[in-house]
Amino acid sequence: MSSRVRWGVLSTAGIGAKKVVPAILKSTISQVVAVASRDISKADGYISRLGLGGTARAYGSYEELLADPNIDAIYNPLPNHLHVQMTLQAARAGKHVLCEKPVALSLQEAEQLREIPENIVFAEAFMFRYHPQWQRARAIVRSGELGDMRSVRVAFCYFNDDPANVRNRVDAGGGTVYDVGCYAVAAARYLFGSEPRRVVSLVDRDPRFKTDRLISVLADFGSGRQLAFTCSTQTVRHQSVEIIGTRGRVEIVIPFNAPTDDHTALLVDHGASLDGTLTRREIMPVADQYTEQADAFCRAVLGMDTLEWGVVDAIANTRVLEAIFASERNGAWQEV
């Protein structure tokens, strides 16, 4: 393998075109060499828009791209219901896989990822974990400055009632839990460093789409530790993360959609003033979390480092999402 990882992109999905692929292009150990779409003209247009003409090849099927021996890794931003299927196809073709979240729509489906060969690098694309602000927040938690960590509170909301949008298609894995609720679960697991024991959920569904459009969830991590989150695909745009301990708290100001060209901030508060005037503000360095993600993934592919998260982590996150839906059906606490 060369000193740079050669990427193939499965589909011309918006998240890839707007966020992930431009970020991969900024990585000094990455290059994008192919894009596939079931409509080859879309792949050609995608390549042109990203300025990859002459350096990337367009394919008119995913299978053709996977058969290309000059591709080392695949970025999979296909609709949610195709994530496991195409990830396994890519892995069996010898390609490393960075797959968009949620990795699967059921625990049974996610368990299939255990079939990925041991020599294949796999990761679910929770990009926030690679941003310096999250790494600093976790370091503060682990330092003991907050005392005993008790609560993680998350809000992640936006408004989208477009019937043509895949996020509103229940058959394709649309809805709040899969689109943004998965971030809240992954965030708490990242910060607590453990798994929840049980969850209870309150879910409101769109009468037209049948997707979950507003969810509130309480997760019990044991030893008096809790995650509480509210997420929505049909409320005003908002996001926040607060980590609360016995002696202090941390707020991540822009937790999930951190700007790629500006600093971010953490607020560290020890309760000295209720109006926030004595809160410590830590300014984080400018970072593109998607580029940081690509770099970490490529270092693992190149044998320069190992990834903290892989198949086991993806299955664990899916297990919690499945419990949330089970709680909706049962109207009670659900063991994870």
Secondary structure by P-SEA (a helix, b strand, c coil): cccbbbbbbcccccccccccaaaaaacccccccccccccaaaaaaaaaaacccccbbbbccaaaaaacccccbbbbbccccaaaaaaaaaaaabbbbbcccccccccccccccccccccbbbbccccccccaaaaaaaaaaaacccccccbbbbbbbbbbccccccccccccccccccccaaaaaaaaaaaaccccccccbbbbbccccccccbbbbbbbcccccccccccccccccccbbbbbcccccccccccccccccbbbbbbbbcccccccccbbbbbbccccaaaaaaaaaaaaaaccccccccaaaaaaaaaaaaaaaaaaaacccccc
